[in-house]
Amino acid sequence: MCGSFVADNSRTVQALWLVLANISSLCMTLVISAILSRYMTTVEYGTYRQVIYIYSTLLMIFSFGLPGAYSYFLARVPVEEGQAVIRKFSVLFWGLSSVFSVTLFVGASWIAELLGNPLLTDNLKYFAMTPLLLMQVLCVEHVLTVYGMTHVVLVYALLSRILSVLCSVIPVIFFNTGVPGAIIGLTLASFGSFLVGMRLLTLPFKDVTRRKTDLTTADILRFSMPVFSSSLYGFVIGSASQFFVSRYLGVENFAMFANGYRELPIAGIVIGAVAGILLPEFSRMTKGGSDSKQYLVLWKNVVLKSAAVIYPFSLYCCIFAPEIMGVLYGTVYREAADLFRIVTIINLVRIVPYGPIMFALGKGKIFAKAHLVTALLLLGLDFLCVTFFPSLSAIAIIATTTTVFCLVVLMVSTARLLNTGLSRLMPWKSMFKILSVSTFSCFLGSCVVNLIGVTRDFPALLSGFLISIVIYLPLSYIAGINYARLLKPLVSTNQRK
């Protein structure tokens, strides 16, 4: 039955579908960036990235924390009430997205002046319709995940991203339209995504007798307010460094920073997939009265499995950063490798999402306060940086340090919520083994690549990966890291599914 809940399905399969969907989205996004960075000047590409940056950061505010609320509430109500719940959310999203679009169109010139790039004015106006279309389908992944239809999420991600690639890249390559062509193409693609997404939202409720829900708008807003506060502070954290770079260091430096200072994509893929499964799972556990020990078992399983995937890739990308930048964006962006190495440090700490467990336990205010303190700290340090020692590397170090600080605070808070200490919250010994073996394998792989004289970026990247993984797999097995056992269920509990 299409309305069956994810609890009745293998979490492994559900998480795998989400990982594949996120990977497909990432690959298509990288294709767009790789092509546009080669067919546009640095200023044009920087302008394009600024438009995407503005949309992404403002989306944190205008989404009002509602996307995550879908998973929380749909997991708690019968499937017959699901469509009524979605309709309540849709009304809120229509209002928020309308304000978002008007803000982009009317405030385009002000935003362009704020970021010091006059080219943004017209391009933001071309892009203004996009929020009105895309915000209506932000919930597709969350809704389908709750009802165990994550395979459909993959189909939706592929269709949406392929459409984005075609509509944004073709005008630039064949008609030399520059930034306006790419932006208008993305707007057209968003209309296609809107049509497909709205159709998919009806799938879980096919052949289901619908009924009204007791859920009120006040209930939704009560849950969403801490999420919104966190998103607001997250908006500052995510945009502050790029704002200061764009405002004080110029468009060309912004392009370099935007390409280089990006967290490891595979980490975001894993964490995003895990978060998509954990929020409805923790929500059900909370409603069912689970104790802290049950939360802790699930938590530690997720941490270990995430680390087993994220740590090896993080070390590999850190060591082979110049080659990665060269392959993705061209030799002109190899200088961004240092920025990429700096941000990779975050991935050694951010291996699991803290939001799902805090919001499920009703402790969203703690999550929000941690982000507030981090946002204020980041703003102050960034301002001092551009005033006294303007440098891309310094900005990157500040952003990384403050983010790690926030993650440590959340880690301590989670330990307190689960009535345990830091020593028992994480499987530290196993994590250290994974980190040590990953470091040794990737470093040795880099040495071998240098010894055999591979100098071109792509061959060096490929040979380095193959050599590193050949070294890593047997060493990890010797160290007691059993991937067959660890990754059999990506998310598992001691409870029978």
C-alpha positions in Angstrom: 0.0 0.0 0.0 1.4 3.4 -1.0 0.3 4.9 2.3 2.3 2.6 4.4 4.7 4.2 6.8 8.5 4.1 6.6 8.5 2.2 10.0 7.1 -0.8 8.1 10.0 -0.7 5.6 13.7 -1.3 5.8 15.3 1.9 7.0 18.4 0.8 5.0 16.4 0.8 1.7 14.8 4.1 2.5 18.1 5.8 3.4 19.7 4.3 0.3 17.1 5.8 -2.0 17.6 9.2 -0.3 21.3 9.0 -0.7 20.9 8.2 -4.4 18.5 11.1 -4.8 21.0 13.4 -3.1 23.9 12.1 -5.2 22.0 12.7 -8.4 21.1 16.2 -7.3 24.7 16.9 -6.4 26.1 15.5 -9.7 23.7 17.6 -11.7 24.6 20.7 -9.7 28.3 20.0 -10.3 27.7 19.6 -14.0 26.0 23.0 -14.1 28.9 24.6 -12.1 31.6 22.9 -14.2 30.1 24.0 -17.5 29.2 27.5 -16.6 32.5 28.2 -14.9 34.2 27.4 -18.2 31.8 29.3 -20.5 31.5 32.4 -18.4 34.0 35.0 -17.3 34.9 35.0 -13.6 32.7 38.1 -13.1 29.8 36.4 -14.9 30.1 33.2 -13.0 30.5 35.0 -9.7 27.3 36.9 -10.5 25.5 33.6 -11.2 26.8 32.1 -7.9 25.6 35.2 -6.1 22.1 34.8 -7.3 22.1 31.2 -6.1 23.6 32.3 -2.8 21.0 34.9 -2.3 18.1 32.4 -3.0 19.6 29.7 -0.8 20.2 32.0 2.2 16.9 33.8 2.0 15.1 30.5 1.7 16.2 29.7 5.2 14.2 32.7 6.4 11.1 32.4 4.2 10.6 28.7 4.6 9.9 29.5 8.3 11.1 26.1 9.4 8.1 24.4 7.8 9.8 21.7 5.6 11.0 19.8 8.6 7.6 20.1 10.3 6.0 17.9 7.5 8.0 14.9 8.7 7.2 15.6 12.4 3.4 15.9 12.0 2.7 13.4 9.2 4.5 10.7 11.2 2.0 11.3 14.1 -1.3 11.3 12.2 -3.1 8.6 10.3 -2.5 8.5 6.6 -6.2 9.4 6.0 -5.4 12.8 7.5 -2.2 13.3 5.6 -3.7 15.3 2.7 -5.5 17.6 5.1 -2.3 18.3 6.9 -0.5 19.1 3.6 -3.2 21.5 2.6 -2.7 23.5 5.8 1.0 23.7 5.0 0.3 24.7 1.4 -1.6 27.8 2.5 1.3 28.9 4.6 3.8 28.3 1.8 1.8 30.2 -0.8 1.8 33.3 1.5 5.5 33.0 2.3 6.7 32.3 -1.2 4.7 35.2 -2.5 6.4 37.6 -0.1 9.8 36.0 -1.0 9.2 36.6 -4.8 8.1 40.2 -4.2 11.1 40.8 -2.0 13.5 39.6 -4.7 11.9 41.6 -7.4 11.3 44.9 -5.5 14.6 44.7 -3.5 16.8 43.6 -6.4 18.6 46.9 -6.8 19.1 47.3 -3.0 20.5 43.7 -2.8 22.8 44.4 -5.7 24.1 47.6 -4.1 24.5 45.8 -0.8 26.7 43.1 -2.4 28.5 45.6 -4.6 27.5 44.0 -7.9 25.2 46.0 -10.3 24.8 43.0 -12.5 22.6 41.4 -9.9 19.7 43.8 -10.3 18.2 42.5 -13.6 19.2 38.8 -12.9 17.4 38.8 -9.5 14.3 40.2 -11.2 14.5 37.4 -13.8 14.8 34.9 -10.9 12.0 36.4 -8.8 9.3 33.9 -9.8 11.4 30.9 -8.8 10.6 30.9 -5.0 6.9 31.1 -5.8 7.2 27.8 -7.8 9.8 25.9 -5.9 8.6 26.5 -2.3 5.3 24.7 -3.1 7.3 21.5 -3.7 9.9 21.8 -0.9 7.9 19.2 1.0 8.0 16.4 -1.7 11.0 14.6 -0.2 9.6 14.9 3.3 6.1 13.6 2.5 7.3 10.7 0.3 9.8 9.7 2.9 7.3 9.5 5.7 5.1 7.2 3.6 8.0 5.0 2.5 8.1 6.2 -1.1 11.7 7.4 -1.2 12.3 5.6 -4.6 10.0 8.2 -6.0 12.1 11.0 -4.5 15.0 9.7 -6.7 12.9 9.9 -9.8 11.8 13.5 -8.9 15.4 14.5 -8.1 16.6 13.2 -11.5 13.8 14.9 -13.5 14.2 18.2 -11.7 18.0 18.3 -12.0 18.1 17.2 -15.6 15.6 19.9 -16.5 17.8 22.4 -14.6 20.9 21.4 -16.5 19.2 21.6 -19.9 17.5 24.9 -19.3 20.5 26.7 -17.7 23.4 25.3 -19.8 22.0 25.2 -23.3 21.3 29.0 -23.6 24.9 29.8 -22.4 26.7 27.3 -24.6 24.7 27.6 -27.9 23.3 31.2 -27.7 25.9 32.9 -25.6 23.3 34.5 -23.4 25.5 34.8 -20.3 24.1 35.1 -16.8 20.6 36.2 -17.9 20.1 33.1 -20.0 21.2 30.7 -17.2 19.0 32.5 -14.7 15.9 32.5 -16.9 16.6 28.9 -17.8 16.5 28.0 -14.1 13.2 29.8 -13.7 11.7 27.8 -16.5 13.1 24.6 -15.0 11.5 25.5 -11.6 8.1 25.6 -13.4 8.6 22.1 -14.6 9.7 20.9 -11.2 6.6 22.5 -9.7 4.2 20.6 -12.1 5.9 17.3 -11.4 6.2 17.9 -7.6 2.5 18.8 -7.2 1.5 15.6 -9.0 3.8 13.4 -6.9 2.3 14.9 -3.7 -0.9 13.1 -4.4 0.6 9.6 -4.8 0.7 8.6 -1.1 -3.1 9.2 -0.8 -4.3 7.3 -3.8 -7.1 5.0 -2.8 -7.1 6.4 0.7 -10.3 7.7 2.3 -9.6 11.2 3.3 -10.7 12.9 6.4 -10.2 16.1 8.3 -7.4 16.6 10.8 -7.4 18.2 14.2 -4.0 19.7 13.6 -4.3 23.5 13.6 -2.1 26.2 12.1 -1.2 27.2 15.7 0.2 23.7 16.3 2.3 24.0 13.1 3.6 27.4 14.0 4.4 26.4 17.6 6.6 23.6 16.4 8.1 25.7 13.6 9.1 28.7 15.6 12.3 27.2 17.1 13.1 25.7 13.7 12.6 29.1 12.2 14.8 30.8 14.8 17.5 28.2 14.0 17.0 28.8 10.3 17.3 32.6 10.9 20.5 32.2 12.8 21.6 29.6 10.2 21.0 32.2 7.5 23.5 34.4 9.2 26.0 31.6 9.7 25.6 30.4 6.1 25.7 33.8 4.5 27.9 36.0 6.7 31.3 34.9 5.3 30.1 35.0 1.7 28.6 38.5 2.3 31.8 39.9 3.7 33.8 38.3 0.8 31.4 39.7 -1.8 31.1 43.1 -0.2 34.7 43.8 0.7 36.8 41.5 -1.5 35.1 41.6 -4.8 33.2 39.4 -7.3 36.2 37.5 -8.5 37.2 36.6 -4.9 33.6 35.6 -4.3 33.7 33.1 -7.2 36.9 31.6 -5.7 35.4 31.4 -2.2 32.1 30.0 -3.4 33.8 27.2 -5.3 36.4 26.4 -2.7 34.7 26.9 0.7 32.1 24.2 0.3 31.6 21.3 2.7 32.2 17.9 1.4 29.1 17.0 -0.7 29.1 13.3 0.3 28.9 14.4 3.9 25.8 16.5 3.2 24.3 13.6 1.2 24.7 11.2 4.1 23.6 13.6 6.8 20.7 14.8 4.7 19.5 11.2 4.1 20.0 10.3 7.8 18.1 13.4 8.9 15.2 12.6 6.6 14.8 9.2 8.3 15.6 10.3 11.9 13.1 13.1 12.4 10.0 11.0 11.7 11.6 8.0 13.6 12.4 10.1 16.7 8.9 11.7 16.4 7.3 8.2 16.6 9.6 7.2 19.5 8.7 10.3 21.4 5.0 9.7 20.9 5.5 6.0 21.9 7.3 7.0 25.2 10.7 5.6 24.4 13.4 6.1 27.1 16.8 7.7 26.7 18.5 4.3 26.3 16.6 3.6 23.1 17.4 7.0 21.7 21.1 6.5 22.6 21.3 3.1 20.8 19.9 4.6 17.6 22.1 7.7 18.0 25.4 5.8 18.4 24.5 3.4 15.5 23.9 6.4 13.2 27.1 8.2 14.3 29.3 5.1 13.7 27.8 4.4 10.3 28.0 8.0 9.2 31.7 8.3 10.3 32.5 5.1 8.4 31.4 6.8 5.2 32.3 10.5 5.8 35.8 10.2 7.3 37.5 8.3 4.4 36.0 10.7 1.8 36.9 13.7 3.9 40.6 12.7 4.2 40.7 11.8 0.5 39.2 15.2 -0.6 41.5 17.1 1.8 44.7 15.5 0.4 43.6 15.7 -3.2 41.9 19.1 -3.0 43.9 20.8 -5.8 43.1 18.0 -8.2 39.4 18.2 -7.3 39.2 21.9 -7.8 41.0 21.6 -11.2 38.7 18.8 -12.4 35.5 20.5 -11.3 36.2 24.2 -12.2 39.4 24.4 -14.3 43.0 25.2 -13.4 42.2 28.8 -12.6 40.3 27.6 -9.5 43.1 25.3 -8.2 43.9 28.1 -5.7 40.6 27.4 -4.0 42.1 24.1 -2.7 43.3 25.6 0.5 39.7 26.9 1.2 38.4 23.4 0.5 40.9 21.9 2.9 39.9 24.3 5.7 36.2 23.6 5.4 36.8 19.8 5.3 37.6 20.1 9.0 33.9 20.6 9.7 33.1 17.2 8.2 35.3 15.5 10.8 32.9 16.9 13.5 29.6 17.2 11.6 28.9 13.5 11.0 25.3 13.4 12.3 22.4 15.9 12.4 21.5 17.2 15.9 18.3 18.9 14.9 16.0 15.8 14.6 16.5 14.5 18.1 16.3 18.0 19.7 13.1 19.0 17.9 11.5 15.5 18.5 12.2 15.9 22.2 10.8 19.4 22.3 14.2 21.0 22.9 14.3 23.1 19.8 15.1 26.3 21.8 18.5 24.8 22.8 19.3 24.2 19.1 18.3 27.7 18.3 20.3 29.3 21.1 23.5 27.5 20.0 23.0 28.9 16.5 22.3 32.4 17.8 25.6 32.5 19.8 27.5 31.1 16.8 26.0 33.7 14.4 26.9 36.6 16.7 30.4 35.3 17.1 30.9 34.8 13.4 29.6 38.3 12.5 32.0 40.0 14.9 35.0 38.0 13.8 34.3 38.4 10.1 34.0 42.2 10.6 37.3 42.3 12.4 38.9 40.2 9.7 37.9 42.4 6.7 38.8 45.5 8.7 42.2 44.6 9.9 43.5 41.6 7.8 41.3 40.9 4.8 42.0 37.4 3.5 40.0 34.6 2.0 41.9 32.0 4.1 41.2 34.0 7.3 37.5 34.2 6.5 37.5 30.5 5.9 39.3 29.7 9.2 36.8 31.9 11.1 33.8 30.3 9.6 35.2 26.8 10.2 36.1 27.5 13.9 32.8 29.0 14.8 30.9 26.1 13.1 33.0 23.6 15.0 32.2 25.5 18.2 28.5 25.3 17.5 28.7 21.6 16.8 30.5 21.0 20.1 27.8 22.9 22.0 25.1 20.8 20.3 27.1 17.6 21.1 27.2 18.5 24.8 23.6 19.5 24.8 22.6 16.2 23.2 24.5 14.3 25.9 22.6 16.1 28.6 19.3 15.4 26.9 20.0 11.7 26.8 21.3 11.7 30.4 24.7 10.5 29.5 28.3 11.9 29.3 30.3 12.8 26.2 32.4 9.7 26.7 29.3 7.5 26.1 27.5 9.7 23.5 29.9 8.8 20.7 31.7 5.6 19.8 35.1 7.4 20.1 37.4 4.4 19.8 35.8 3.2 16.6 35.7 6.7 15.2 39.4 7.2 15.9 40.2 3.9 14.2 38.4 5.0 11.0 40.1 8.4 11.1 43.6 7.0 11.6 43.2 4.3 8.8 41.7 6.9 6.5 44.6 9.4 7.0 47.3 6.8 6.5 45.6 5.3 3.4 45.0 8.6 1.6 48.4 10.0 2.5 50.1 6.9 1.2 48.0 7.0 -1.9 49.1 10.6 -2.5 52.8 9.5 -2.1 52.4 6.7 -4.6 50.7 9.1 -7.2 53.7 11.5 -6.8 56.2 8.7 -7.1 54.8 7.4 -10.4 54.7 10.9 -11.8 51.0 11.4 -12.5 50.6 15.2 -12.9 47.3 15.8 -14.8 44.4 16.4 -12.5 41.9 13.8 -13.5 44.4 10.9 -13.8 45.9 11.8 -10.5 42.5 12.0 -8.8 41.4 8.7 -10.2 44.6 6.8 -9.5 44.8 8.3 -6.0 41.3 7.2 -5.3 41.9 3.6 -6.5 45.3 3.3 -4.6 43.8 4.8 -1.4 40.8 2.5 -1.4 43.0 -0.6 -2.1 45.1 0.3 0.9 42.1 1.4 3.1 39.9 -1.6 2.8 42.3 -4.3 4.1 43.7 -2.0 6.8 40.2 -1.1 8.0 39.3 -4.8 8.2 42.5 -5.5 10.2 41.6 -2.6 12.5 38.3 -4.2 13.2 36.1 -1.9 11.1 33.7 -4.3 9.5 31.9 -2.5 6.7 29.7 -5.4 5.9 28.3 -5.2 9.4 28.3 -1.5 9.8 26.5 -0.5 6.6 24.1 -3.4 6.5 21.5 -1.1 8.0 22.3 2.5 7.6 20.0 3.4 10.4 19.0 0.6 12.8 17.7 0.1 16.3 17.5 -2.7 18.7 13.7 -2.8 18.1 12.1 -5.1 15.7 11.0 -3.2 12.6 
